[in-house]
Amino acid sequence: MPTPLNSVQFSQLVDMYNPAAVFEEVKSIFVSSYPVNEFEDVRKAYKDFMALYDGEYPGYCACNTHYHDKMHITDSLLAMARLIDGYNVVRKKMPVQLVKLGFMAAIFHDAGYIQSVHDMKGTGAKYTLTHVERSINFVKNYFAKHSYGRNNARIAANMILCTDMILPIEQIKFRSAIGKTAGLMLASADLLGQMASRCYLERLLFLYREFREGHVKGYSSELGLLRKTLDFSKFIQQRLKVTLKNTAQYVHLHFKKKYHIDKNFYREAMEKQLGYLQNTVLKNQKEYRKHLRRAR
């Protein structure tokens, strides 16, 4: 007997542990609004992303950061696709070229964590405080290599700048209002993707290690980071709603359109994660790791 739509779990929609499955879902969302031949640049970028993170891209080592890893990218990319799809439901359809750039920016927005083959010291986590700038440099070089044009590189770079939570959005020199909206969407997708992940809490243990190597101040232990996550979540909710102009709302419209389910799966997943953190993990602090058992 088929599962009633309203009882479907978020994790059942797409196998987020399978990059190929995520790619096919992103493609499906794209072709529901745009010609399939326009997806070719995204397909090539995704193939190169897989090679980059697997250590098969010329000049680079494999990804060795376990929070900002391949899964974080696929989480962000799918969230970006869903946001744009929801936007297209109620707004004038976003230009196809901007959508392609948004997908490519999502694919490479954390490429700055990847070390070159000449950089053998530590892990990419040492670039935590500079990874946005490094990611933009990667994108500029990548776009030049594939003759995508400087203007397109600047548009993608501005989107990636939006993921920097320290840089004020007002300082980013967007060339159009719709370009800014796409940038705010990528920043939202970056947050929604990681915080709604089924294994978000388990992955925070890896984030602590990255922060420690990257000299991020304010975190002295795994447990300390878990405690601060509750306050951090309040900051994120404010950022999503105010700074990022509530672009996160568009995922709800995507789920209504594609699945005929009136739910914001991302918001529900984030609330469940934080509720479990507060009511289970942090109430058993001496054995907190025993309550973090989901595979990352």
NORSUL-V474479 format. One record per helix or strand. SS is the DSSP state (alpha for helix, beta for strand). FROM is the first residue (numbers start at 1). TO is the last residue. Records with the same first field share a line. If there is no record, write none. Layout:
SS: FROM-TO ; FROM-TO
//
This chain:
alpha: 5-7 ; 10-13 ; 19-31 ; 36-53 ; 70-90 ; 96-108 ; 111-113 ; 124-127 ; 131-145 ; 150-161 ; 169-171 ; 177-195 ; 200-213 ; 222-243 ; 247-259 ; 265-281 ; 285-291
beta: 60-60 ; 116-116
//
